[in-house]
Amino acid sequence: MAVTDGGAGAGLPAALGGTALFPEGLPLTRVQVPDRAELDRRLDGILTSGQLTNGDTVRELEEAAAEFLDVPHVVAVSNCTSGLMLALQAFGVAGHRVVMPSFTFSATAHAAHWAGGRPVFAEVNEHNVTLDPADAAAALAHSEAAGGVKALMATHVYGTPCDVEELQKTADDYGVPLLYDAAHAFGSRRNGQPIGGFGSAEVFSLSPTKVVVAAEGGLVATRDAALAEQIRLGRGYGNPGDYDCVFPGLNARMSELHAALALVSLRSLPERIAHRGAMVAAFAERVAGLPGLALPRLAEGDSSTWKDLTLIIDPDEFGCGTEALGAALKAEGIDSRRYFYPAVHLQKAYAEWAGERALPVTEKMADRVLTVPLWSHMDEATVLRIADAVVRIQGHADRI
Ligand SMILES: *Cc1c(COP(=O)(O)O)cnc(C)c1O
């Protein structure tokens, strides 16, 4: 056994009659409420001014985010989904195919659908479940032959940067814009460079399970001034100001109140990400050598927000599958989620298109992932106890 020193991992799993490691229960996420004094001051200022939308706070957030991400343009929107929809509308995907991973959150595909596009799914790699550039190229070729393709989308899953150089080459080969669903990746870096400046645009989510939080909100980052302008127009109905709308836009504005929360949340982001990374490193050290367990692998020089702490489980080597592991963790009091399962192409909403391309790797990986609790103020004792739970379950996996 990996743990023989009498540590917490040495006992019998709770699923087999041992004492639960978290009898009080452990949720998957806990939102850290930022600096309340500054937030209260900002909210008070906004409420007193009466300017609840289209005001200075959203502009201040856009400027602060642009500086953090080192991109010229950031447009704040109501959420990541609406940001993706507006970008795809600007790319003219209506009536055309959009290539994207199936191993992603459903909103990636929903955005293409709402923009009038048709999702075509491509595979992810096995080492960090981000879009596989070779299969993306195959899906683009397929889509081109099948009637036309207008965009390539990729997701920085769990905060792990995609292979942005290969994906850009692939997009360029087919002459399509590359749009990143960067919902998890505000603060991730590719070879030192912030996620936010890659592809034609990158769209972040500020919903409560993400790393920067506005309650609800999104940010579109781009180097393309014309695209930024179109998304700015699109978030306000497509109305340039004279009520003579130039295209059918959305109401996808972020309110001043949400922007205030995001600004305060952004301030402490570097420390939060550093702490998350340290907790993941402590976890990785404690489970090192356990058979059949891997964490998403970062490329040399890359860094992740570790939006999620997700285990990749090889059921044959580990001794049981993710469903059994999740149930055994539940017995310890630990919440977990099979995130992302089922893959998008296997969801009811996309049944019509499920058979367009075979996705064996995606289906295998969706079966192998299990996300365990992590939050920005989790202490090391807690993360090590989660690791101990995994270790002792694995030690008895044949009976789990
Ligand atoms: C959360 C999430 C979204 C949706 O973000 P919203 O801000 O809730 O619209 C999109 N893509 C991924 C990968 C997500 O995790």
The ligand as an SDF file (V2000), in Angstrom:
LIG
                    3D

 15 15  0  0  0  0  0  0  0  0999 V2000
  -19.1800   27.7890  -16.6560 C   0  0  0  0  0  0  0  0  0  0  0  0
  -18.8100   27.5050  -18.0450 C   0  0  0  0  0  0  0  0  0  0  0  0
  -19.4190   28.1630  -19.1160 C   0  0  0  0  0  0  0  0  0  0  0  0
  -20.6060   29.0550  -18.9350 C   0  0  0  0  0  0  0  0  0  0  0  0
  -20.2990   30.2040  -18.2400 O   0  0  0  0  0  0  0  0  0  0  0  0
  -21.4850   31.1890  -17.8460 P   0  0  0  0  0  0  0  0  0  0  0  0
  -20.7640   32.4040  -17.3640 O   0  0  0  0  0  0  0  0  0  0  0  0
  -22.2540   30.5120  -16.7610 O   0  0  0  0  0  0  0  0  0  0  0  0
  -22.2980   31.4220  -19.0640 O   0  0  0  0  0  0  0  0  0  0  0  0
  -18.9550   27.9380  -20.3950 C   0  0  0  0  0  0  0  0  0  0  0  0
  -17.9580   27.0730  -20.6260 N   0  0  0  0  0  0  0  0  0  0  0  0
  -17.3500   26.3890  -19.6300 C   0  0  0  0  0  0  0  0  0  0  0  0
  -16.2190   25.4750  -19.9670 C   0  0  0  0  0  0  0  0  0  0  0  0
  -17.7860   26.5620  -18.3120 C   0  0  0  0  0  0  0  0  0  0  0  0
  -17.2280   25.8450  -17.3310 O   0  0  0  0  0  0  0  0  0  0  0  0
  1  2  1  0
  2  3  1  0
  2 14  2  0
  3  4  1  0
  3 10  2  0
  4  5  1  0
  5  6  1  0
  6  7  2  0
  6  8  1  0
  6  9  1  0
 10 11  1  0
 11 12  2  0
 12 13  1  0
 12 14  1  0
 14 15  1  0
M  END
$$$$
